[in-house]
Amino acid sequence: MDLSFTPEELAFRAEARRFFRTEVPQSIRDKVQEGEGLTKDDLVTSQRILNSRGWATVNWPVAVGGQDWSPVQIYMYQDEMQLAHVPSPIAFNVSMVGPVIAQFGNDEQKARFLPKTANADIFWCQGFSEPGSGSDLASLRTRAERKGDKYIVNGQKIWTTLAQYADWIFCLVRTDPAAKQQEGISFLLIDMKTPGITVRPIITIDGGREVNEVFFDNVEVPAENLVGQENKGWDYAKFLLGNERTGIARVGMSKAKVIRIKELAALEFTGERPLIEDPRFQEKLAAVEIELKALEMTQLRVVADERKMAKGRQNPASSILKLKGSVIQQQLTELLMEVVGPYVMPYQRDFDGNNEPTIGPDYATEAAPMYFNYRKVSIYGGSNEIQRNIIAKAILGL
């Protein structure tokens, strides 16, 4: 295993660091650092800056706008982006539907959707989860019935992140109810402006609107919006989920949070000394830092192995990255809550016309919402329980 970097790789890291810290507006990066919600304009602006450099879709095939980067370069790109507090490219566009269209779409679909997807001219959302299905995605019931040159879609999706921003939604729909669960599903692209689509917000515990319900009532979708073959959507969904888990450890983001926690802990006092000097707090922070360093070394080992693996083959060790990465992200939000102390308790909703001063320092207002929001990271991208099963089977041979 060789964990040293070549001069060319170090030069690439330096250029990535310069680009992220000088080209993406400081106002957007400050929001990311403080844990504030990003607007649609923030996300689109950042992605268009990355896309202008060809850095929004680095995981796509080169023929459709991707980069022929080594695993080390991709690691450095993600690490420096997160350390600079730059929003990651819109995952629904770049890590999910884009690669599916590039791999399984026809030439017309690639020409129609991929450039606009890369530049965020189309903002996508994901129509997978449904009420009553839980983690059993294959039990979905949203129906798409073929009638001539169109499909008629009826059903409901839930937990649809940022559907209120979306121009299009990519959906798994049941096209053959008589087939076995996984064999009767298709992958459809649906314009959100189509009559019969209703989006309703699900207000989260912090008063935010991140997730939604989406209802389909006799929605007409042109048959040309079917990706790949009818009833083969489950295969495309598995391909999509494999891309979604890329970089999910978020080592760079966690390193940036450690830096921020240290800064804030120097401002908050316990008795007559800053919290950062409290031995018990130092012990907790050091324990997380050790886990994070071990995670980073594991990620580098995976990168080193990928240098020798066949291109496109997935390393089962990525499940370790997802599992430990999500645990560390949650531990850091707990430490931030401890830093802020009692100021995390007031519910301070930001809304138009609110002229009430915040209780405590400005950085305190986002600590509790971030803590509760990060409960999800051990679920999405494959729950931690599933990752443990993968590790047991593929790595430990149990």
CORHU-V293990 format. One record per pair of residues at least 4 apart in sequence whose C-alpha atoms are under 6 Angstrom apart, sorted by the first residue. I is the first residue (numbers start at 1). J is the second residue. D is the distance in whole Angstrom. If there is no record, write none. Layout:
I | J | D
I | J | D
This chain:
5 | 9 | 6
13 | 76 | 6
17 | 80 | 6
19 | 23 | 6
20 | 24 | 6
21 | 84 | 6
26 | 30 | 6
29 | 85 | 5
29 | 86 | 5
31 | 36 | 5
32 | 85 | 6
33 | 85 | 6
38 | 42 | 6
41 | 45 | 6
44 | 120 | 6
47 | 51 | 6
47 | 89 | 5
48 | 119 | 5
50 | 55 | 5
50 | 56 | 5
51 | 55 | 5
51 | 56 | 5
51 | 119 | 6
56 | 89 | 6
57 | 66 | 5
57 | 94 | 6
58 | 66 | 5
58 | 67 | 5
59 | 66 | 6
60 | 66 | 4
60 | 99 | 6
61 | 66 | 5
62 | 66 | 4
62 | 67 | 5
69 | 73 | 6
71 | 303 | 6
73 | 77 | 6
76 | 80 | 6
79 | 252 | 4
81 | 86 | 5
82 | 86 | 6
82 | 252 | 5
82 | 253 | 5
83 | 252 | 5
83 | 253 | 6
83 | 256 | 5
91 | 95 | 5
92 | 96 | 5
92 | 124 | 6
92 | 125 | 6
93 | 97 | 6
93 | 98 | 6
93 | 117 | 6
93 | 124 | 6
94 | 98 | 5
95 | 243 | 6
95 | 244 | 6
96 | 240 | 5
99 | 103 | 6
100 | 104 | 6
101 | 105 | 4
104 | 228 | 5
105 | 109 | 6
105 | 227 | 5
105 | 228 | 6
109 | 113 | 6
110 | 114 | 5
113 | 117 | 6
116 | 120 | 6
116 | 121 | 5
116 | 122 | 6
117 | 122 | 5
122 | 167 | 6
123 | 166 | 5
123 | 167 | 5
124 | 166 | 5
124 | 168 | 5
124 | 169 | 5
125 | 163 | 6
125 | 166 | 6
125 | 169 | 5
126 | 169 | 6
126 | 170 | 5
127 | 157 | 6
127 | 170 | 6
127 | 171 | 4
128 | 171 | 6
128 | 172 | 6
129 | 157 | 6
129 | 158 | 6
130 | 157 | 5
130 | 158 | 5
133 | 139 | 6
138 | 181 | 6
138 | 182 | 6
142 | 154 | 6
142 | 155 | 4
142 | 173 | 5
142 | 174 | 6
143 | 153 | 6
143 | 154 | 5
143 | 173 | 6
143 | 174 | 5
144 | 151 | 6
144 | 152 | 5
144 | 153 | 4
144 | 173 | 6
144 | 174 | 6
144 | 175 | 5
145 | 151 | 5
145 | 152 | 5
146 | 150 | 6
146 | 151 | 4
147 | 151 | 6
149 | 223 | 5
150 | 221 | 5
150 | 222 | 4
150 | 223 | 5
151 | 220 | 6
151 | 221 | 5
152 | 218 | 5
152 | 219 | 5
152 | 220 | 5
153 | 218 | 5
153 | 219 | 5
154 | 216 | 5
154 | 217 | 5
154 | 218 | 5
155 | 216 | 5
156 | 214 | 6
156 | 215 | 5
157 | 213 | 6
157 | 214 | 5
158 | 213 | 4
159 | 211 | 5
159 | 212 | 5
160 | 211 | 5
160 | 212 | 5
161 | 210 | 6
161 | 211 | 4
162 | 210 | 6
162 | 211 | 6
167 | 192 | 5
168 | 190 | 6
168 | 191 | 5
168 | 192 | 5
169 | 190 | 5
170 | 188 | 6
170 | 189 | 5
171 | 187 | 6
171 | 188 | 5
172 | 186 | 6
172 | 187 | 5
173 | 185 | 6
173 | 186 | 5
174 | 184 | 6
174 | 185 | 4
175 | 184 | 6
175 | 185 | 6
176 | 184 | 4
179 | 183 | 6
179 | 184 | 5
182 | 234 | 6
183 | 231 | 6
184 | 231 | 5
185 | 231 | 5
185 | 233 | 5
186 | 230 | 5
186 | 231 | 5
186 | 232 | 6
186 | 233 | 4
187 | 227 | 6
187 | 233 | 5
188 | 225 | 6
188 | 226 | 5
189 | 225 | 5
196 | 216 | 6
196 | 217 | 5
196 | 219 | 5
197 | 215 | 6
197 | 216 | 5
198 | 214 | 6
198 | 215 | 5
199 | 213 | 6
199 | 214 | 5
200 | 212 | 6
200 | 213 | 5
201 | 212 | 4
202 | 211 | 6
202 | 212 | 5
203 | 207 | 6
203 | 208 | 6
203 | 209 | 5
204 | 208 | 5
206 | 369 | 6
245 | 381 | 6
248 | 322 | 6
249 | 321 | 5
249 | 322 | 5
249 | 325 | 4
261 | 265 | 6
265 | 275 | 5
265 | 276 | 5
265 | 339 | 6
266 | 274 | 5
266 | 276 | 5
268 | 274 | 6
268 | 275 | 6
269 | 273 | 5
269 | 274 | 4
269 | 275 | 5
270 | 275 | 5
282 | 286 | 6
319 | 387 | 5
320 | 324 | 6
321 | 325 | 6
323 | 384 | 5
326 | 377 | 6
326 | 378 | 5
333 | 371 | 5
337 | 367 | 6
340 | 364 | 6
343 | 360 | 6
344 | 368 | 6
366 | 370 | 6
369 | 373 | 6
370 | 374 | 6
378 | 383 | 6
378 | 384 | 5
379 | 383 | 4
390 | 394 | 6
391 | 395 | 5
392 | 396 | 5
392 | 398 | 5
393 | 397 | 5
393 | 398 | 5
